[in-house]
Amino acid sequence: MSSNQIMILCIMIGYLVLNVAIGMTMAKRQEKASNMSQEKKYFIGSRGMNGLVLAMTTMATYTSVSSFISGPGAAGMTYGYAQVWVAAVQFGAVFLVMGVLGNRLAIVSRRTGAVTIAGYLKARYKSDGLVIVTSLLMVAFFIAQMISQFTGGATLVESVTGLPYWASLLIFAAVVIVYTSFGGFTAVVITDTIQGIIMIVGTFLFMFFVVRAAGGLSGVDAGLATNLPEVYDNLTAVYQPGALLSFWVLVGVGTIGLPQTAVRCMGFKNTKTLKNAMVIGTIVCVVVIGGMHLAGAWAGSLLDAENLPTSDYMIPMLVQKIMPTPLAGLFLAAPLAAVMSTVSSLLILASAAIIKDLYRTYIVKDNSQKVAAYNKNFSKMSFGATLIIGAITYLLALNPPDIIFFLNLFAMGGLECAFFMPLVGGAFCKWGTKYGAIASALGGCAVYVFCYYFVKVAGINAVVWGLLASVIFYFLVSKLTIGKGLDQDVLDKCF
């Protein structure tokens, strides 16, 4: 490694250690201050998030490596301004999720004691089958999404240290698994807030240094005309109208169905907090997602594609060339830490699905001895589940796809098809039944996977067909199975 690489590595390590220390310290303080159960402290952070923290953790969980590294890299290397147009769909993601589900999930989760999405679905539909189906689907698609995050984190470490990919992946995986196991939900959301602030600063810095390196906006335009002549001024040269429509569904409306963002709706203080988060989160998404993708497109004017294995390496490599070493280290540390936060969120939810939603509910049940043993060994079991899921993800990430961006979108689409209608229909449709929810989750995912591989129509992404099928299955099956009446307990607690 060169002296600059060593300095950048030291800055990144120092930054990550500081984040971990702050997150775990704050988590321990809140744990001592709360009289809630260990489950609620670990999985939902004692429902203590304020507006800033809620906005930042939702944004960091939703964006991470695809929006900060992979997406901007794809814009600069292949897609040009078309990628910026696609990214703009994500500006209102936090506002949309919080506006549609925020109050509803917060109220119902408090009434029922739910701390996970599967817990909410069980309270709303009273269906063991739905809990098992959605928990298994969640773990499967989370692993797929974590592969992209592990790959992104390893790519950052590899680009700075020059270590082999497998070693960089092992370092990243070990740090994030240990951090998640001991920190829990509170540590994740606290560090998410730090990441959000640093990413805002980093976005403006990156935009400035890209324009300066290109010789101003006129230099950017001339460089793009040379390097990306077919796409730099044509939004439809790469993405067909059907593909653009699909992205508006996939990273726009469909994000309401992402369990990792929806679960944030269970952890804030009050309605004022929710409203503040909606405003703050929207502003931050515009700055970070819009700014990074725009700067990534501009960076295409500086492109040396022959030295890049894939577009995922573009931003890390370019930052080291155009930014002063201390700033480059801080800039690269922020997305790495954000990737850690995203993976932590997914690991916590995957662990909750196995330990809380499946093991606690269907194996421990109400047996007093098993409950006592479960409460005593909760931390060890959560650590074990996190370790196993992390190890599986590491092994699968050893041979990842070329572009992280597409794997992340595939996993997002699967999660949306599985959870969109059970969540939205469950929140607003009183006559939605457990059979409709199960049919929606299974049918939507089946159609999505089938169309992903076999149906190619006008560039339309499979998520459009999957979500359409899930809506049809939900309403049709619910109408057919509505029965004679509605469960009064569900009506009292959920509506």
ABEGO torsion letter per residue (X at the ends): XBAAAAAAAAAAAAAAAAAAAAAAAAAAAAAAABABBAAAAAAAGGGABBAAAAAAAAAAAABEAAAAAAAAAAAAAAAEAAAAAAAAAAAAAAAAAAAAAAAAAAAAAAAAGBABAAAAAAAAAGBAAAAAAAAAAAAAAAAAAAAAAAAAAAAAAAAAAGBBAAAAAAAAAAAAAAAAAAAEAAAAAAAAAAAAAAAAAAAAAAAAAAAAAAGEAAAAAAAAAAABAAAAABAAAABBAAAAAAAAAAABAAAAABAAAAAAAAABABAAAAAAAAAAAAAAAAAAAAAAAAAAAAAAAABBAAABABAAAAAAAAAAAABBAAAAAAAAAAAAAAAAAAAAAAAAAAAAAAAAAAAAAAAAEABAAAAAAAAAAAAAAAAAAAAAAAAAAAAAAABBBABAAAAAAAAAAAAAAAAAAAAAAAAABAABBAAAAAAAAAAAAAAAAAAAAABBBGGBBAAAAAAAAAAAAAAAAAAAAAEABBBAAAAAAAX
